Amino acid sequence: MDLFELEADFDLNIMQHGQDLTDVTNRVLIGMQDLLKNEWKPDLVLIHGDTITCFSTALAAFYEGIVIGHVEVGLRTGNL
C-alpha cells in the first residue's frame, strides 16, 4: 500500500503471530460483520479471489443479508 501511496479506510488487524486459518477466518468474519453492520451498510459486497479472507468476507455479507458479487481471474487455471 505504501508503494502506491494508498491508505486503508479500515484495518481489521488480522495478521497475528502463530495464528492458523481458523484464527484468520474468525478475525475476518467478526471484523467484517462489524464493518458491514455499523460502518458501511452496503447494498452489495464485491469480493475477488479464492482466499480465506474472500470466503470469510462473503460469509459475513451473507449473514447480514447483503448481496455478494464474486470476481475470479483464473490465475491458477490459466483461464483468464
GROMACS elastic network, one bead per residue, 0.5 to 0.9 nm:
[ bonds ]
;  ai    aj funct       b0    kb
    1     4     6  0.54698   500
    1     5     6  0.59035   500
    1     7     6  0.67146   500
    1     8     6  0.81936   500
    2     6     6  0.61128   500
    2     7     6  0.78309   500
    3     6     6  0.77531   500
    7    10     6  0.87994   500
    8    11     6  0.65600   500
   10    35     6  0.85489   500
   11    14     6  0.79838   500
   11    31     6  0.89939   500
   12    15     6  0.87184   500
   12    27     6  0.75731   500
   12    28     6  0.71442   500
   12    31     6  0.58076   500
   12    32     6  0.79526   500
   13    16     6  0.78549   500
   13    27     6  0.81740   500
   13    28     6  0.89832   500
   13    31     6  0.87685   500
   14    23     6  0.85577   500
   14    24     6  0.63162   500
   14    27     6  0.58997   500
   14    28     6  0.67011   500
   14    31     6  0.85787   500
   15    19     6  0.76790   500
   15    24     6  0.73424   500
   15    27     6  0.89152   500
   16    19     6  0.58038   500
   16    23     6  0.87222   500
   16    24     6  0.85392   500
   19    22     6  0.78770   500
   19    23     6  0.57117   500
   19    24     6  0.70477   500
   20    23     6  0.53581   500
   20    24     6  0.65170   500
   20    25     6  0.87703   500
   21    24     6  0.50158   500
   21    25     6  0.59934   500
   21    26     6  0.85076   500
   21    52     6  0.74558   500
   22    25     6  0.50726   500
   22    26     6  0.61416   500
   22    27     6  0.86131   500
   23    26     6  0.51858   500
   23    27     6  0.61504   500
   23    28     6  0.85974   500
   24    27     6  0.51931   500
   24    28     6  0.60898   500
   24    29     6  0.84096   500
   24    52     6  0.75215   500
   24    53     6  0.75586   500
   24    56     6  0.87383   500
   25    28     6  0.53343   500
   25    29     6  0.59652   500
   25    30     6  0.85274   500
   25    52     6  0.63729   500
   25    53     6  0.67984   500
   25    55     6  0.82341   500
   25    56     6  0.57779   500
   25    57     6  0.89253   500
   26    29     6  0.51280   500
   26    30     6  0.60303   500
   26    31     6  0.82934   500
   26    56     6  0.79040   500
   27    30     6  0.53412   500
   27    31     6  0.58291   500
   27    32     6  0.82951   500
   27    56     6  0.88743   500
   28    31     6  0.50646   500
   28    32     6  0.57510   500
   28    33     6  0.81920   500
   28    52     6  0.86577   500
   28    53     6  0.63303   500
   28    56     6  0.59468   500
   28    57     6  0.66377   500
   28    60     6  0.84120   500
   29    32     6  0.53413   500
   29    33     6  0.59676   500
   29    34     6  0.86670   500
   29    53     6  0.83620   500
   29    56     6  0.52130   500
   29    57     6  0.62064   500
   29    58     6  0.87971   500
   29    59     6  0.72026   500
   29    60     6  0.55261   500
   30    33     6  0.50980   500
   30    34     6  0.63412   500
   30    35     6  0.87925   500
   30    60     6  0.77454   500
   31    34     6  0.53165   500
   31    35     6  0.63970   500
   31    36     6  0.86977   500
   31    60     6  0.88995   500
   32    36     6  0.58725   500
   32    37     6  0.82507   500
   32    56     6  0.81548   500
   32    57     6  0.61770   500
   32    60     6  0.61601   500
   32    61     6  0.78535   500
   33    36     6  0.52237   500
   33    37     6  0.59084   500
   33    38     6  0.82486   500
   33    57     6  0.82358   500
   33    60     6  0.53908   500
   33    61     6  0.72980   500
   33    63     6  0.82574   500
   33    64     6  0.74841   500
   34    37     6  0.52361   500
   34    38     6  0.56930   500
   34    39     6  0.72857   500
   35    38     6  0.53864   500
   35    40     6  0.58994   500
   35    41     6  0.76239   500
   36    39     6  0.60114   500
   36    40     6  0.52403   500
   36    41     6  0.50438   500
   36    42     6  0.68646   500
   36    60     6  0.79119   500
   36    61     6  0.70887   500
   36    64     6  0.74564   500
   36    66     6  0.87148   500
   37    40     6  0.69892   500
   37    41     6  0.57127   500
   37    42     6  0.88741   500
   37    64     6  0.72687   500
   38    41     6  0.66695   500
   39    42     6  0.89537   500
   41    44     6  0.88862   500
   41    66     6  0.86436   500
   42    45     6  0.67894   500
   42    66     6  0.72803   500
   42    67     6  0.88847   500
   43    66     6  0.60743   500
   43    67     6  0.66107   500
   43    68     6  0.89890   500
   44    61     6  0.83354   500
   44    66     6  0.57764   500
   44    68     6  0.57298   500
   44    69     6  0.70817   500
   45    57     6  0.84113   500
   45    58     6  0.75994   500
   45    61     6  0.68336   500
   45    66     6  0.69312   500
   45    67     6  0.63248   500
   45    69     6  0.61030   500
   45    70     6  0.84822   500
   46    58     6  0.85411   500
   46    67     6  0.86082   500
   46    68     6  0.59319   500
   46    70     6  0.58423   500
   46    71     6  0.75233   500
   47    54     6  0.60717   500
   47    55     6  0.86818   500
   47    57     6  0.76142   500
   47    58     6  0.71782   500
   47    68     6  0.74061   500
   47    69     6  0.61599   500
   47    71     6  0.62817   500
   47    72     6  0.86632   500
   48    51     6  0.85245   500
   48    54     6  0.64695   500
   48    69     6  0.83600   500
   48    70     6  0.55345   500
   48    72     6  0.56070   500
   48    73     6  0.80661   500
   49    54     6  0.63927   500
   49    55     6  0.88705   500
   49    70     6  0.77506   500
   49    71     6  0.65562   500
   49    72     6  0.50835   500
   49    73     6  0.72022   500
   49    74     6  0.85457   500
   50    53     6  0.81378   500
   50    54     6  0.59996   500
   50    55     6  0.69741   500
   50    72     6  0.74350   500
   51    54     6  0.51220   500
   51    55     6  0.63679   500
   51    56     6  0.86392   500
   52    56     6  0.59657   500
   52    57     6  0.84162   500
   53    56     6  0.50708   500
   53    57     6  0.59399   500
   53    58     6  0.84163   500
   54    57     6  0.52554   500
   54    58     6  0.61461   500
   54    59     6  0.85864   500
   54    70     6  0.88755   500
   55    58     6  0.51686   500
   55    59     6  0.61341   500
   55    60     6  0.86647   500
   56    59     6  0.50034   500
   56    60     6  0.61447   500
   56    61     6  0.85994   500
   57    60     6  0.51043   500
   57    61     6  0.61994   500
   57    62     6  0.85388   500
   58    61     6  0.51042   500
   58    62     6  0.60432   500
   58    63     6  0.85767   500
   58    66     6  0.89978   500
   58    68     6  0.64913   500
   58    69     6  0.86614   500
   58    70     6  0.86249   500
   59    63     6  0.61072   500
   59    64     6  0.86093   500
   60    63     6  0.51395   500
   60    64     6  0.63409   500
   60    65     6  0.87824   500
   60    66     6  0.86668   500
   61    64     6  0.50681   500
   61    65     6  0.62687   500
   61    66     6  0.50485   500
   61    67     6  0.71068   500
   61    68     6  0.68845   500
   62    65     6  0.50380   500
   62    66     6  0.56135   500
   62    67     6  0.69943   500
   62    68     6  0.72312   500
   63    66     6  0.75794   500
   72    75     6  0.83037   500
   72    80     6  0.86863   500
   73    76     6  0.86553   500
   73    78     6  0.88339   500
   73    79     6  0.77001   500
   73    80     6  0.55149   500
   74    77     6  0.52453   500
   74    78     6  0.57767   500
   74    79     6  0.51626   500
   74    80     6  0.50358   500
   75    78     6  0.52892   500
   75    79     6  0.69601   500
   75    80     6  0.65850   500
   76    79     6  0.79700   500
   77    80     6  0.79146   500
